[in-house]
């Protein structure tokens, strides 16, 4: 839900619809990945991990370069850190399956 919150902040800041839509899409994607993880079947767990890995990799690709170029607002820094942590945890979980 952090992605949706980031989209709301982006929408409020620039009055543009794309940040809100992107936040909603990524938020729903990550919720869907979480639901698949809790189904408990081996195949759905793998699909959920792959979906979560894809979403967090894309989020990291969006936010980490902005932070590294020193053009980051506080919410962008938070999104970069959280997406990096999410990607690392997803990779660890995927390696264990």
C-alpha positions as CSV (number, residue, x, y, z in Angstrom):
1,X,0.0,0.0,0.0
2,X,3.1,2.2,0.2
3,X,3.1,2.4,-3.6
4,X,-0.5,3.7,-3.6
5,X,0.4,6.2,-1.0
6,X,3.4,7.3,-3.1
7,X,1.0,7.7,-6.1
8,X,-1.3,9.8,-4.0
9,X,1.6,12.0,-2.9
10,X,2.8,12.3,-6.5
11,X,-0.7,13.2,-7.7
12,X,-1.1,15.8,-5.0
13,X,2.3,17.3,-5.8
14,X,2.1,17.7,-9.5
15,X,-1.7,17.3,-10.1
16,X,-1.0,14.6,-12.6
17,X,-3.0,11.3,-13.0
18,X,-0.1,8.9,-14.0
19,X,1.5,8.8,-10.5
20,X,-1.8,7.8,-9.1
21,X,-2.5,5.1,-11.7
22,X,1.1,3.7,-11.4
23,X,0.7,3.6,-7.6
24,X,-2.6,1.8,-7.9
25,X,-1.3,-0.7,-10.5
26,X,1.8,-1.6,-8.4
27,X,-0.2,-1.7,-5.2
28,X,-2.7,-4.1,-6.6
29,X,0.1,-6.2,-8.2
30,X,1.8,-6.5,-4.9
31,X,-1.5,-7.4,-3.1
32,X,-2.1,-10.0,-5.7
33,X,1.4,-11.4,-5.2
34,X,0.7,-11.6,-1.5
35,X,-2.6,-13.4,-2.0
36,X,-0.9,-15.9,-4.2
37,X,1.8,-16.5,-1.5
38,X,-0.8,-17.3,1.1
39,X,-2.7,-19.8,-1.1
40,X,-0.1,-22.4,0.0
41,X,0.3,-24.4,-3.2
42,X,3.8,-24.7,-4.6
43,X,2.9,-23.3,-8.0
44,X,1.0,-20.3,-6.7
45,X,3.8,-19.5,-4.3
46,X,6.3,-19.5,-7.1
47,X,4.0,-17.3,-9.3
48,X,3.4,-14.9,-6.3
49,X,7.2,-14.6,-5.7
50,X,7.9,-14.0,-9.4
51,X,5.1,-11.4,-9.5
52,X,6.4,-9.7,-6.4
53,X,10.0,-9.8,-7.7
54,X,8.9,-8.2,-11.0
55,X,7.0,-5.5,-9.3
56,X,9.8,-4.7,-6.8
57,X,12.4,-4.7,-9.5
58,X,10.4,-2.3,-11.6
59,X,9.9,0.0,-8.6
60,X,13.6,-0.2,-7.7
61,X,14.4,0.7,-11.3
62,X,12.1,3.8,-11.1
63,X,13.2,5.1,-7.7
64,X,16.8,4.2,-7.0
65,X,18.3,6.1,-10.0
66,X,16.4,9.3,-8.8
67,X,17.9,8.9,-5.3
68,X,21.4,8.3,-6.7
69,X,21.2,11.5,-8.9
70,X,20.3,13.5,-5.7
71,X,17.0,14.7,-7.1
72,X,14.9,12.9,-4.6
73,X,12.1,14.1,-2.4
74,X,11.6,12.2,1.0
75,X,8.8,10.0,-0.4
76,X,11.1,9.0,-3.3
77,X,13.8,8.0,-0.9
78,X,11.3,6.0,1.2
79,X,10.1,4.2,-2.0
80,X,13.6,3.4,-3.1
81,X,14.6,2.0,0.2
82,X,11.3,0.0,0.6
83,X,11.4,-1.4,-3.0
84,X,15.1,-2.4,-2.5
85,X,14.3,-4.2,0.8
86,X,11.2,-5.8,-0.9
87,X,13.3,-7.0,-3.8
88,X,16.0,-8.4,-1.5
89,X,13.5,-10.3,0.7
90,X,11.7,-11.6,-2.4
91,X,15.0,-12.9,-3.8
92,X,15.8,-14.6,-0.4
93,X,12.3,-16.2,-0.3
94,X,12.6,-17.3,-3.9
95,X,16.0,-18.9,-3.3
96,X,14.5,-20.9,-0.4
97,X,11.7,-22.4,-2.6
